[in-house]
């Protein structure tokens, strides 16, 4: 009978389990993180705008050289010297003829002229 008593004492033992509740973090803490992300985007956009690539095209002919930007400036200066406003230029076509040392231009499909390159 001694073995029967051991079985009953083991059956009566009960362990207590405690429940622990864990609360999720509040949504208020997430809002400042979004503002920081938008600020970062603006900063990177500003950096992209400041870095500009520039292409320089140079025309060389018989020991002389001139950039395309300089030719364009000469054409606009000649147009303004003829009594026009530079702000009225909508289209500008330039034809470079290095063998004549000149560039011919057509502005707004109406005004034509010539400037010397060198």
Biopython code that builds the backbone (N, CA, C, O; Angstrom):
import numpy as np
from Bio.PDB.StructureBuilder import StructureBuilder

atoms = [
    (1, "UNK", "N", (0.777, -1.190, 0.000)),
    (1, "UNK", "CA", (0.000, 0.000, 0.000)),
    (1, "UNK", "C", (0.830, 1.272, 0.000)),
    (1, "UNK", "O", (0.316, 2.346, -0.314)),
    (2, "UNK", "N", (2.011, 1.177, 0.321)),
    (2, "UNK", "CA", (2.882, 2.332, 0.373)),
    (2, "UNK", "C", (3.039, 2.940, -1.008)),
    (2, "UNK", "O", (3.218, 4.153, -1.107)),
    (3, "UNK", "N", (2.982, 2.186, -2.041)),
    (3, "UNK", "CA", (3.133, 2.703, -3.388)),
    (3, "UNK", "C", (1.904, 3.493, -3.809)),
    (3, "UNK", "O", (2.033, 4.413, -4.617)),
    (4, "UNK", "N", (0.759, 3.190, -3.318)),
    (4, "UNK", "CA", (-0.456, 3.914, -3.672)),
    (4, "UNK", "C", (-0.447, 5.302, -3.090)),
    (4, "UNK", "O", (-0.955, 6.228, -3.722)),
    (5, "UNK", "N", (0.119, 5.490, -1.889)),
    (5, "UNK", "CA", (0.172, 6.798, -1.255)),
    (5, "UNK", "C", (1.092, 7.732, -2.054)),
    (5, "UNK", "O", (0.781, 8.915, -2.190)),
    (6, "UNK", "N", (2.190, 7.242, -2.572)),
    (6, "UNK", "CA", (3.117, 8.067, -3.338)),
    (6, "UNK", "C", (2.442, 8.611, -4.590)),
    (6, "UNK", "O", (2.687, 9.757, -4.967)),
    (7, "UNK", "N", (1.626, 7.842, -5.222)),
    (7, "UNK", "CA", (0.950, 8.255, -6.440)),
    (7, "UNK", "C", (-0.031, 9.365, -6.147)),
    (7, "UNK", "O", (-0.151, 10.297, -6.942)),
    (8, "UNK", "N", (-0.740, 9.299, -5.027)),
    (8, "UNK", "CA", (-1.722, 10.326, -4.704)),
    (8, "UNK", "C", (-1.049, 11.632, -4.312)),
    (8, "UNK", "O", (-1.576, 12.698, -4.630)),
    (9, "UNK", "N", (0.074, 11.595, -3.646)),
    (9, "UNK", "CA", (0.739, 12.829, -3.252)),
    (9, "UNK", "C", (1.308, 13.550, -4.484)),
    (9, "UNK", "O", (1.297, 14.781, -4.523)),
    (10, "UNK", "N", (1.779, 12.850, -5.440)),
    (10, "UNK", "CA", (2.276, 13.486, -6.653)),
    (10, "UNK", "C", (1.141, 14.108, -7.453)),
    (10, "UNK", "O", (1.334, 15.156, -8.069)),
    (11, "UNK", "N", (0.009, 13.516, -7.460)),
    (11, "UNK", "CA", (-1.132, 14.011, -8.205)),
    (11, "UNK", "C", (-1.683, 15.284, -7.600)),
    (11, "UNK", "O", (-2.268, 16.091, -8.323)),
    (12, "UNK", "N", (-1.521, 15.501, -6.291)),
    (12, "UNK", "CA", (-2.088, 16.680, -5.647)),
    (12, "UNK", "C", (-1.192, 17.917, -5.770)),
    (12, "UNK", "O", (-1.656, 19.020, -5.477)),
    (13, "UNK", "N", (0.054, 17.784, -6.184)),
    (13, "UNK", "CA", (0.927, 18.946, -6.322)),
    (13, "UNK", "C", (0.481, 19.774, -7.529)),
    (13, "UNK", "O", (0.272, 19.235, -8.616)),
    (14, "UNK", "N", (0.336, 21.100, -7.327)),
    (14, "UNK", "CA", (-0.091, 22.005, -8.394)),
    (14, "UNK", "C", (0.891, 23.171, -8.443)),
    (14, "UNK", "O", (1.232, 23.742, -7.408)),
    (15, "UNK", "N", (1.329, 23.512, -9.601)),
    (15, "UNK", "CA", (2.238, 24.646, -9.754)),
    (15, "UNK", "C", (1.416, 25.865, -10.173)),
    (15, "UNK", "O", (0.500, 25.775, -10.990)),
    (16, "UNK", "N", (1.777, 27.000, -9.586)),
    (16, "UNK", "CA", (1.088, 28.235, -9.935)),
    (16, "UNK", "C", (1.860, 28.954, -11.045)),
    (16, "UNK", "O", (3.086, 29.050, -10.987)),
    (17, "UNK", "N", (1.140, 29.463, -12.061)),
    (17, "UNK", "CA", (1.741, 30.187, -13.175)),
    (17, "UNK", "C", (1.218, 31.618, -13.131)),
    (17, "UNK", "O", (0.009, 31.846, -13.095)),
    (18, "UNK", "N", (2.121, 32.560, -13.135)),
    (18, "UNK", "CA", (1.732, 33.966, -13.124)),
    (18, "UNK", "C", (1.737, 34.483, -14.558)),
    (18, "UNK", "O", (2.620, 34.143, -15.345)),
    (19, "UNK", "N", (0.740, 35.313, -14.895)),
    (19, "UNK", "CA", (0.669, 35.941, -16.215)),
    (19, "UNK", "C", (1.337, 37.300, -16.151)),
    (19, "UNK", "O", (1.121, 38.067, -15.212)),
    (20, "UNK", "N", (2.138, 37.588, -17.141)),
    (20, "UNK", "CA", (2.809, 38.878, -17.224)),
    (20, "UNK", "C", (2.331, 39.550, -18.509)),
    (20, "UNK", "O", (2.454, 38.984, -19.595)),
    (21, "UNK", "N", (1.784, 40.763, -18.380)),
    (21, "UNK", "CA", (1.302, 41.498, -19.545)),
    (21, "UNK", "C", (2.406, 42.452, -20.025)),
    (21, "UNK", "O", (3.024, 43.161, -19.230)),
    (22, "UNK", "N", (2.631, 42.450, -21.307)),
    (22, "UNK", "CA", (3.611, 43.344, -21.911)),
    (22, "UNK", "C", (2.844, 44.334, -22.783)),
    (22, "UNK", "O", (2.081, 43.931, -23.661)),
    (23, "UNK", "N", (3.046, 45.631, -22.539)),
    (23, "UNK", "CA", (2.344, 46.655, -23.305)),
    (23, "UNK", "C", (3.183, 47.068, -24.513)),
    (23, "UNK", "O", (4.407, 47.178, -24.437)),
    (24, "UNK", "N", (2.497, 47.289, -25.618)),
    (24, "UNK", "CA", (3.165, 47.740, -26.832)),
    (24, "UNK", "C", (3.538, 49.208, -26.685)),
    (24, "UNK", "O", (2.839, 49.945, -25.989)),
    (25, "UNK", "N", (4.617, 49.654, -27.318)),
    (25, "UNK", "CA", (4.988, 51.070, -27.238)),
    (25, "UNK", "C", (3.899, 51.940, -27.856)),
    (25, "UNK", "O", (3.198, 51.513, -28.772)),
    (26, "UNK", "N", (3.765, 53.153, -27.353)),
    (26, "UNK", "CA", (2.714, 54.061, -27.825)),
    (26, "UNK", "C", (3.055, 54.598, -29.206)),
    (26, "UNK", "O", (4.227, 54.669, -29.574)),
    (27, "UNK", "N", (2.030, 54.979, -29.977)),
    (27, "UNK", "CA", (2.190, 55.476, -31.338)),
    (27, "UNK", "C", (2.841, 56.858, -31.361)),
    (27, "UNK", "O", (3.386, 57.246, -32.395)),
    (28, "UNK", "N", (2.808, 57.595, -30.291)),
    (28, "UNK", "CA", (3.368, 58.933, -30.255)),
    (28, "UNK", "C", (4.879, 58.918, -30.507)),
    (28, "UNK", "O", (5.421, 59.874, -31.062)),
    (29, "UNK", "N", (5.543, 57.873, -30.114)),
    (29, "UNK", "CA", (6.984, 57.810, -30.297)),
    (29, "UNK", "C", (7.345, 57.626, -31.766)),
    (29, "UNK", "O", (8.452, 57.996, -32.157)),
    (30, "UNK", "N", (6.467, 57.074, -32.595)),
    (30, "UNK", "CA", (6.765, 56.841, -33.995)),
    (30, "UNK", "C", (6.641, 58.111, -34.827)),
    (30, "UNK", "O", (7.330, 58.223, -35.841)),
    (31, "UNK", "N", (5.817, 59.056, -34.461)),
    (31, "UNK", "CA", (5.595, 60.267, -35.239)),
    (31, "UNK", "C", (6.869, 61.084, -35.441)),
    (31, "UNK", "O", (7.095, 61.526, -36.568)),
    (32, "UNK", "N", (7.713, 61.319, -34.447)),
    (32, "UNK", "CA", (8.922, 62.090, -34.701)),
    (32, "UNK", "C", (9.875, 61.411, -35.688)),
    (32, "UNK", "O", (10.626, 62.098, -36.380)),
    (33, "UNK", "N", (9.860, 60.109, -35.766)),
    (33, "UNK", "CA", (10.735, 59.413, -36.709)),
    (33, "UNK", "C", (10.354, 59.749, -38.145)),
    (33, "UNK", "O", (11.234, 59.867, -38.997)),
    (34, "UNK", "N", (9.062, 59.905, -38.433)),
    (34, "UNK", "CA", (8.619, 60.258, -39.780)),
    (34, "UNK", "C", (9.104, 61.648, -40.153)),
    (34, "UNK", "O", (9.526, 61.861, -41.289)),
    (35, "UNK", "N", (9.058, 62.595, -39.232)),
    (35, "UNK", "CA", (9.522, 63.945, -39.519)),
    (35, "UNK", "C", (11.008, 63.942, -39.835)),
    (35, "UNK", "O", (11.450, 64.673, -40.721)),
    (36, "UNK", "N", (11.762, 63.159, -39.148)),
    (36, "UNK", "CA", (13.196, 63.085, -39.388)),
    (36, "UNK", "C", (13.465, 62.523, -40.784)),
    (36, "UNK", "O", (14.407, 62.949, -41.453)),
    (37, "UNK", "N", (12.656, 61.582, -41.219)),
    (37, "UNK", "CA", (12.845, 60.985, -42.540)),
    (37, "UNK", "C", (12.590, 62.013, -43.635)),
    (37, "UNK", "O", (13.335, 62.056, -44.614)),
    (38, "UNK", "N", (11.560, 62.842, -43.498)),
    (38, "UNK", "CA", (11.290, 63.850, -44.513)),
    (38, "UNK", "C", (12.372, 64.917, -44.523)),
    (38, "UNK", "O", (12.715, 65.435, -45.586)),
    (39, "UNK", "N", (12.903, 65.246, -43.388)),
    (39, "UNK", "CA", (13.999, 66.210, -43.336)),
    (39, "UNK", "C", (15.217, 65.662, -44.060)),
    (39, "UNK", "O", (15.913, 66.404, -44.753)),
    (40, "UNK", "N", (15.478, 64.396, -43.908)),
    (40, "UNK", "CA", (16.612, 63.771, -44.582)),
    (40, "UNK", "C", (16.412, 63.803, -46.093)),
    (40, "UNK", "O", (17.367, 64.046, -46.830)),
    (41, "UNK", "N", (15.194, 63.564, -46.567)),
    (41, "UNK", "CA", (14.924, 63.596, -48.002)),
    (41, "UNK", "C", (15.178, 64.993, -48.557)),
    (41, "UNK", "O", (15.756, 65.129, -49.636)),
    (42, "UNK", "N", (14.760, 66.027, -47.845)),
    (42, "UNK", "CA", (14.984, 67.385, -48.309)),
    (42, "UNK", "C", (16.465, 67.696, -48.372)),
    (42, "UNK", "O", (16.912, 68.368, -49.302)),
    (43, "UNK", "N", (17.219, 67.234, -47.426)),
    (43, "UNK", "CA", (18.651, 67.493, -47.411)),
    (43, "UNK", "C", (19.337, 66.824, -48.594)),
    (43, "UNK", "O", (20.217, 67.427, -49.208)),
    (44, "UNK", "N", (18.962, 65.604, -48.927)),
    (44, "UNK", "CA", (19.591, 64.922, -50.050)),
    (44, "UNK", "C", (19.163, 65.550, -51.365)),
    (44, "UNK", "O", (19.949, 65.583, -52.312)),
    (45, "UNK", "N", (17.931, 66.052, -51.448)),
    (45, "UNK", "CA", (17.475, 66.729, -52.654)),
    (45, "UNK", "C", (18.276, 68.000, -52.865)),
    (45, "UNK", "O", (18.666, 68.310, -53.991)),
    (46, "UNK", "N", (18.523, 68.733, -51.802)),
    (46, "UNK", "CA", (19.305, 69.956, -51.906)),
    (46, "UNK", "C", (20.725, 69.659, -52.383)),
    (46, "UNK", "O", (21.291, 70.436, -53.152)),
    (47, "UNK", "N", (21.295, 68.566, -51.944)),
    (47, "UNK", "CA", (22.635, 68.204, -52.378)),
    (47, "UNK", "C", (22.646, 67.873, -53.861)),
    (47, "UNK", "O", (23.605, 68.208, -54.556)),
    (48, "UNK", "N", (21.612, 67.228, -54.356)),
    (48, "UNK", "CA", (21.548, 66.867, -55.770)),
    (48, "UNK", "C", (21.447, 68.111, -56.639)),
    (48, "UNK", "O", (22.022, 68.151, -57.726)),
    (49, "UNK", "N", (20.729, 69.120, -56.178)),
    (49, "UNK", "CA", (20.568, 70.328, -56.967)),
    (49, "UNK", "C", (21.873, 71.117, -57.060)),
    (49, "UNK", "O", (22.133, 71.751, -58.083)),
    (50, "UNK", "N", (22.689, 71.089, -56.025)),
    (50, "UNK", "CA", (23.920, 71.865, -56.044)),
    (50, "UNK", "C", (24.974, 71.242, -56.943)),
    (50, "UNK", "O", (25.857, 71.947, -57.432)),
    (51, "UNK", "N", (24.904, 69.959, -57.169)),
    (51, "UNK", "CA", (25.876, 69.284, -58.026)),
    (51, "UNK", "C", (25.325, 69.285, -59.447)),
    (51, "UNK", "O", (24.410, 68.530, -59.774)),
    (52, "UNK", "N", (25.901, 70.148, -60.285)),
    (52, "UNK", "CA", (25.449, 70.226, -61.670)),
    (52, "UNK", "C", (26.600, 69.849, -62.583)),
    (52, "UNK", "O", (27.737, 70.282, -62.393)),
    (53, "UNK", "N", (26.287, 69.044, -63.562)),
    (53, "UNK", "CA", (27.288, 68.653, -64.538)),
    (53, "UNK", "C", (27.261, 69.667, -65.674)),
    (53, "UNK", "O", (26.197, 70.109, -66.107)),
    (54, "UNK", "N", (28.428, 70.019, -66.138)),
    (54, "UNK", "CA", (28.518, 70.989, -67.213)),
    (54, "UNK", "C", (29.331, 70.392, -68.348)),
    (54, "UNK", "O", (30.416, 69.851, -68.137)),
    (55, "UNK", "N", (28.800, 70.497, -69.535)),
    (55, "UNK", "CA", (29.495, 70.021, -70.716)),
    (55, "UNK", "C", (30.051, 71.226, -71.461)),
    (55, "UNK", "O", (29.322, 72.174, -71.751)),
    (56, "UNK", "N", (31.323, 71.188, -71.767)),
    (56, "UNK", "CA", (31.959, 72.263, -72.508)),
    (56, "UNK", "C", (32.364, 71.706, -73.866)),
    (56, "UNK", "O", (33.120, 70.739, -73.954)),
    (57, "UNK", "N", (31.850, 72.331, -74.924)),
    (57, "UNK", "CA", (32.191, 71.926, -76.278)),
    (57, "UNK", "C", (33.081, 73.008, -76.863)),
    (57, "UNK", "O", (32.723, 74.185, -76.872)),
    (58, "UNK", "N", (34.244, 72.596, -77.350)),
    (58, "UNK", "CA", (35.209, 73.543, -77.901)),
    (58, "UNK", "C", (35.405, 73.251, -79.382)),
    (58, "UNK", "O", (35.583, 72.104, -79.791)),
    (59, "UNK", "N", (35.368, 74.318, -80.174)),
    (59, "UNK", "CA", (35.600, 74.201, -81.614)),
    (59, "UNK", "C", (37.035, 74.651, -81.876)),
    (59, "UNK", "O", (37.432, 75.746, -81.478)),
    (60, "UNK", "N", (37.807, 73.799, -82.547)),
    (60, "UNK", "CA", (39.180, 74.131, -82.889)),
    (60, "UNK", "C", (39.331, 74.113, -84.403)),
    (60, "UNK", "O", (38.876, 73.198, -85.088)),
    (61, "UNK", "N", (39.998, 75.177, -84.908)),
    (61, "UNK", "CA", (40.200, 75.248, -86.356)),
    (61, "UNK", "C", (41.463, 76.057, -86.615)),
    (61, "UNK", "O", (41.538, 77.224, -86.232)),
    (62, "UNK", "N", (42.442, 75.461, -87.252)),
    (62, "UNK", "CA", (43.699, 76.084, -87.666)),
    (62, "UNK", "C", (44.345, 76.889, -86.534)),
    (62, "UNK", "O", (44.693, 78.057, -86.711)),
    (63, "UNK", "N", (44.496, 76.263, -85.393)),
    (63, "UNK", "CA", (45.174, 76.892, -84.272)),
    (63, "UNK", "C", (44.306, 77.822, -83.437)),
    (63, "UNK", "O", (44.776, 78.357, -82.433)),
    (64, "UNK", "N", (43.077, 78.023, -83.817)),
    (64, "UNK", "CA", (42.144, 78.853, -83.046)),
    (64, "UNK", "C", (41.150, 77.952, -82.337)),
    (64, "UNK", "O", (40.864, 76.843, -82.788)),
    (65, "UNK", "N", (40.624, 78.443, -81.215)),
    (65, "UNK", "CA", (39.590, 77.676, -80.539)),
    (65, "UNK", "C", (38.613, 78.609, -79.830)),
    (65, "UNK", "O", (38.965, 79.707, -79.399)),
    (66, "UNK", "N", (37.356, 78.125, -79.723)),
    (66, "UNK", "CA", (36.296, 78.876, -79.054)),
    (66, "UNK", "C", (35.276, 77.871, -78.539)),
    (66, "UNK", "O", (35.061, 76.827, -79.156)),
    (67, "UNK", "N", (34.653, 78.178, -77.420)),
    (67, "UNK", "CA", (33.638, 77.273, -76.873)),
    (67, "UNK", "C", (32.276, 77.612, -77.458)),
    (67, "UNK", "O", (32.040, 78.736, -77.902)),
    (68, "UNK", "N", (31.402, 76.648, -77.454)),
    (68, "UNK", "CA", (30.044, 76.854, -77.966)),
    (68, "UNK", "C", (29.309, 77.888, -77.107)),
    (68, "UNK", "O", (28.516, 78.675, -77.624)),
    (69, "UNK", "N", (29.572, 77.883, -75.803)),
    (69, "UNK", "CA", (28.935, 78.863, -74.916)),
    (69, "UNK", "C", (29.355, 80.278, -75.300)),
    (69, "UNK", "O", (28.538, 81.198, -75.253)),
    (70, "UNK", "N", (30.610, 80.462, -75.678)),
    (70, "UNK", "CA", (31.083, 81.780, -76.097)),
    (70, "UNK", "C", (30.403, 82.218, -77.393)),
    (70, "UNK", "O", (30.063, 83.390, -77.554)),
    (71, "UNK", "N", (30.208, 81.286, -78.304)),
    (71, "UNK", "CA", (29.520, 81.598, -79.557)),
    (71, "UNK", "C", (28.092, 82.042, -79.261)),
    (71, "UNK", "O", (27.603, 83.013, -79.839)),
    (72, "UNK", "N", (27.433, 81.334, -78.368)),
    (72, "UNK", "CA", (26.064, 81.684, -78.008)),
    (72, "UNK", "C", (26.010, 83.078, -77.369)),
    (72, "UNK", "O", (25.109, 83.861, -77.668)),
    (73, "UNK", "N", (26.968, 83.387, -76.494)),
    (73, "UNK", "CA", (27.017, 84.717, -75.880)),
    (73, "UNK", "C", (27.217, 85.803, -76.928)),
    (73, "UNK", "O", (26.582, 86.855, -76.854)),
    (74, "UNK", "N", (28.101, 85.561, -77.915)),
    (74, "UNK", "CA", (28.343, 86.539, -78.979)),
    (74, "UNK", "C", (27.085, 86.765, -79.805)),
    (74, "UNK", "O", (26.777, 87.896, -80.181)),
    (75, "UNK", "N", (26.354, 85.683, -80.089)),
    (75, "UNK", "CA", (25.123, 85.792, -80.870)),
    (75, "UNK", "C", (24.090, 86.626, -80.110)),
    (75, "UNK", "O", (23.469, 87.520, -80.685)),
    (76, "UNK", "N", (23.909, 86.339, -78.833)),
    (76, "UNK", "CA", (22.945, 87.101, -78.034)),
    (76, "UNK", "C", (23.348, 88.564, -77.911)),
    (76, "UNK", "O", (22.491, 89.447, -77.947)),
    (77, "UNK", "N", (24.647, 88.832, -77.767)),
    (77, "UNK", "CA", (25.127, 90.210, -77.681)),
    (77, "UNK", "C", (24.868, 90.962, -78.984)),
    (77, "UNK", "O", (24.492, 92.134, -78.962)),
    (78, "UNK", "N", (25.069, 90.290, -80.123)),
    (78, "UNK", "CA", (24.810, 90.911, -81.417)),
    (78, "UNK", "C", (23.317, 91.199, -81.596)),
    (78, "UNK", "O", (22.945, 92.227, -82.162)),
    (79, "UNK", "N", (22.472, 90.299, -81.119)),
    (79, "UNK", "CA", (21.020, 90.477, -81.204)),
    (79, "UNK", "C", (20.584, 91.676, -80.365)),
    (79, "UNK", "O", (19.751, 92.470, -80.803)),
    (80, "UNK", "N", (21.135, 91.809, -79.177)),
    (80, "UNK", "CA", (20.807, 92.941, -78.298)),
    (80, "UNK", "C", (21.366, 94.235, -78.886)),
    (80, "UNK", "O", (20.732, 95.284, -78.777)),
    (81, "UNK", "N", (22.549, 94.174, -79.508)),
    (81, "UNK", "CA", (23.145, 95.356, -80.120)),
    (81, "UNK", "C", (22.302, 95.880, -81.283)),
    (81, "UNK", "O", (22.352, 97.067, -81.604)),
    (82, "UNK", "N", (21.527, 94.993, -81.914)),
    (82, "UNK", "CA", (20.637, 95.403, -83.005)),
    (82, "UNK", "C", (19.353, 96.053, -82.482)),
    (82, "UNK", "O", (18.492, 96.435, -83.275)),
    (83, "UNK", "N", (19.214, 96.183, -81.161)),
    (83, "UNK", "CA", (18.058, 96.862, -80.586)),
    (83, "UNK", "C", (16.960, 95.939, -80.076)),
    (83, "UNK", "O", (15.855, 96.400, -79.788)),
    (84, "UNK", "N", (17.235, 94.674, -79.963)),
    (84, "UNK", "CA", (16.243, 93.725, -79.470)),
    (84, "UNK", "C", (16.508, 93.404, -78.001)),
    (84, "UNK", "O", (17.584, 93.696, -77.478)),
    (85, "UNK", "N", (15.524, 92.804, -77.346)),
    (85, "UNK", "CA", (15.702, 92.357, -75.957)),
    (85, "UNK", "C", (16.062, 90.876, -75.949)),
    (85, "UNK", "O", (15.504, 90.082, -76.705)),
    (86, "UNK", "N", (17.002, 90.521, -75.082)),
    (86, "UNK", "CA", (17.421, 89.126, -74.988)),
    (86, "UNK", "C", (16.294, 88.230, -74.489)),
    (86, "UNK", "O", (16.272, 87.039, -74.799)),
    (87, "UNK", "N", (15.360, 88.784, -73.721)),
    (87, "UNK", "CA", (14.251, 87.990, -73.183)),
    (87, "UNK", "C", (13.256, 87.566, -74.263)),
    (87, "UNK", "O", (12.416, 86.700, -74.018)),
    (88, "UNK", "N", (13.338, 88.164, -75.454)),
    (88, "UNK", "CA", (12.410, 87.797, -76.528)),
    (88, "UNK", "C", (12.866, 86.563, -77.306)),
    (88, "UNK", "O", (12.137, 86.068, -78.165)),
    (89, "UNK", "N", (14.057, 86.071, -77.014)),
    (89, "UNK", "CA", (14.585, 84.901, -77.721)),
    (89, "UNK", "C", (13.852, 83.651, -77.250)),
    (89, "UNK", "O", (13.923, 83.269, -76.082)),
    (90, "UNK", "N", (13.144, 83.022, -78.191)),
    (90, "UNK", "CA", (12.443, 81.774, -77.894)),
    (90, "UNK", "C", (13.157, 80.596, -78.547)),
    (90, "UNK", "O", (13.302, 79.537, -77.938)),
    (91, "UNK", "N", (13.594, 80.781, -79.768)),
    (91, "UNK", "CA", (14.364, 79.739, -80.450)),
    (91, "UNK", "C", (15.655, 80.356, -80.973)),
    (91, "UNK", "O", (15.672, 81.498, -81.431)),
    (92, "UNK", "N", (16.722, 79.594, -80.899)),
    (92, "UNK", "CA", (18.031, 80.071, -81.347)),
    (92, "UNK", "C", (18.726, 78.935, -82.081)),
    (92, "UNK", "O", (19.018, 77.889, -81.501)),
    (93, "UNK", "N", (18.985, 79.152, -83.360)),
    (93, "UNK", "CA", (19.721, 78.179, -84.168)),
    (93, "UNK", "C", (21.034, 78.819, -84.583)),
    (93, "UNK", "O", (21.053, 79.925, -85.123)),
    (94, "UNK", "N", (22.127, 78.122, -84.330)),
    (94, "UNK", "CA", (23.451, 78.639, -84.655)),
    (94, "UNK", "C", (24.133, 77.650, -85.603)),
    (94, "UNK", "O", (24.139, 76.442, -85.367)),
    (95, "UNK", "N", (24.703, 78.190, -86.673)),
    (95, "UNK", "CA", (25.412, 77.385, -87.664)),
    (95, "UNK", "C", (26.862, 77.858, -87.686)),
    (95, "UNK", "O", (27.134, 78.996, -88.070)),
    (96, "UNK", "N", (27.788, 77.005, -87.284)),
    (96, "UNK", "CA", (29.197, 77.359, -87.187)),
    (96, "UNK", "C", (29.903, 76.943, -88.478)),
    (96, "UNK", "O", (29.803, 75.800, -88.924)),
    (97, "UNK", "N", (30.622, 77.908, -89.066)),
    (97, "UNK", "CA", (31.410, 77.639, -90.272)),
    (97, "UNK", "C", (32.844, 78.074, -89.981)),
    (97, "UNK", "O", (33.219, 79.214, -90.253)),
    (98, "UNK", "N", (33.649, 77.155, -89.426)),
    (98, "UNK", "CA", (35.009, 77.526, -89.039)),
    (98, "UNK", "C", (35.871, 77.981, -90.225)),
    (98, "UNK", "O", (36.762, 78.811, -90.044)),
    (99, "UNK", "N", (35.625, 77.461, -91.421)),
    (99, "UNK", "CA", (36.431, 77.872, -92.573)),
    (99, "UNK", "C", (36.206, 79.344, -92.929)),
    (99, "UNK", "O", (37.058, 79.959, -93.570)),
    (100, "UNK", "N", (35.080, 79.906, -92.525)),
    (100, "UNK", "CA", (34.794, 81.331, -92.739)),
    (100, "UNK", "C", (35.032, 82.138, -91.464)),
    (100, "UNK", "O", (34.856, 83.356, -91.454)),
    (101, "UNK", "N", (35.430, 81.461, -90.395)),
    (101, "UNK", "CA", (35.639, 82.087, -89.078)),
    (101, "UNK", "C", (34.378, 82.817, -88.611)),
    (101, "UNK", "O", (34.452, 83.899, -88.028)),
    (102, "UNK", "N", (33.225, 82.211, -88.877)),
    (102, "UNK", "CA", (31.971, 82.873, -88.548)),
    (102, "UNK", "C", (30.922, 81.875, -88.072)),
    (102, "UNK", "O", (31.015, 80.671, -88.312)),
    (103, "UNK", "N", (29.927, 82.419, -87.393)),
    (103, "UNK", "CA", (28.761, 81.636, -86.995)),
    (103, "UNK", "C", (27.526, 82.409, -87.443)),
    (103, "UNK", "O", (27.400, 83.604, -87.178)),
    (104, "UNK", "N", (26.635, 81.729, -88.110)),
    (104, "UNK", "CA", (25.395, 82.344, -88.569)),
    (104, "UNK", "C", (24.282, 81.914, -87.632)),
    (104, "UNK", "O", (24.288, 80.796, -87.116)),
    (105, "UNK", "N", (23.329, 82.805, -87.415)),
    (105, "UNK", "CA", (22.256, 82.482, -86.469)),
    (105, "UNK", "C", (20.891, 82.877, -87.015)),
    (105, "UNK", "O", (20.764, 83.767, -87.856)),
    (106, "UNK", "N", (19.875, 82.184, -86.508)),
    (106, "UNK", "CA", (18.470, 82.487, -86.786)),
    (106, "UNK", "C", (17.765, 82.481, -85.440)),
    (106, "UNK", "O", (17.793, 81.490, -84.710)),
    (107, "UNK", "N", (17.124, 83.619, -85.119)),
    (107, "UNK", "CA", (16.438, 83.753, -83.836)),
    (107, "UNK", "C", (14.943, 83.871, -84.101)),
    (107, "UNK", "O", (14.504, 84.703, -84.894)),
    (108, "UNK", "N", (14.173, 83.029, -83.428)),
    (108, "UNK", "CA", (12.705, 82.994, -83.523)),
    (108, "UNK", "C", (12.218, 82.836, -84.960)),
    (108, "UNK", "O", (11.139, 83.320, -85.299)),
    (109, "UNK", "N", (12.985, 82.177, -85.796)),
    (109, "UNK", "CA", (12.660, 81.954, -87.212)),
    (109, "UNK", "C", (12.385, 83.258, -87.949)),
    (109, "UNK", "O", (11.676, 83.260, -88.956)),
    (110, "UNK", "N", (12.941, 84.375, -87.456)),
    (110, "UNK", "CA", (12.650, 85.680, -88.039)),
    (110, "UNK", "C", (13.901, 86.539, -88.240)),
    (110, "UNK", "O", (14.047, 87.183, -89.279)),
    (111, "UNK", "N", (14.787, 86.553, -87.271)),
    (111, "UNK", "CA", (15.969, 87.404, -87.323)),
    (111, "UNK", "C", (17.205, 86.564, -87.635)),
    (111, "UNK", "O", (17.417, 85.501, -87.052)),
    (112, "UNK", "N", (18.015, 87.065, -88.570)),
    (112, "UNK", "CA", (19.238, 86.351, -88.947)),
    (112, "UNK", "C", (20.437, 87.285, -88.797)),
    (112, "UNK", "O", (20.304, 88.508, -88.759)),
    (113, "UNK", "N", (21.598, 86.668, -88.713)),
    (113, "UNK", "CA", (22.809, 87.469, -88.603)),
    (113, "UNK", "C", (24.041, 86.608, -88.601)),
    (113, "UNK", "O", (23.975, 85.387, -88.739)),
    (114, "UNK", "N", (25.198, 87.284, -88.438)),
    (114, "UNK", "CA", (26.468, 86.587, -88.440)),
    (114, "UNK", "C", (27.375, 87.226, -87.393)),
    (114, "UNK", "O", (27.383, 88.446, -87.227)),
    (115, "UNK", "N", (28.137, 86.391, -86.692)),
    (115, "UNK", "CA", (29.163, 86.872, -85.759)),
    (115, "UNK", "C", (30.463, 86.176, -86.107)),
    (115, "UNK", "O", (30.473, 85.042, -86.586)),
    (116, "UNK", "N", (31.566, 86.879, -85.856)),
    (116, "UNK", "CA", (32.880, 86.291, -86.105)),
    (116, "UNK", "C", (33.327, 85.491, -84.887)),
    (116, "UNK", "O", (33.112, 85.894, -83.743)),
    (117, "UNK", "N", (33.942, 84.369, -85.154)),
    (117, "UNK", "CA", (34.320, 83.458, -84.074)),
    (117, "UNK", "C", (35.602, 83.893, -83.382)),
    (117, "UNK", "O", (35.654, 83.914, -82.152)),
    (118, "UNK", "N", (36.637, 84.240, -84.137)),
    (118, "UNK", "CA", (37.953, 84.452, -83.544)),
    (118, "UNK", "C", (38.379, 85.890, -83.681)),
    (118, "UNK", "O", (39.466, 86.257, -83.237)),
]
sb = StructureBuilder()
sb.init_structure("model")
sb.init_model(0)
sb.init_chain("A")
sb.init_seg("    ")
for serial, (resi, resn, name, xyz) in enumerate(atoms, 1):
    if name == "N":
        sb.init_residue(resn, " ", resi, " ")
    sb.init_atom(name, np.array(xyz, "f"), 0.0, 1.0, " ", f" {name:<3s}", serial, name[0])
structure = sb.get_structure()
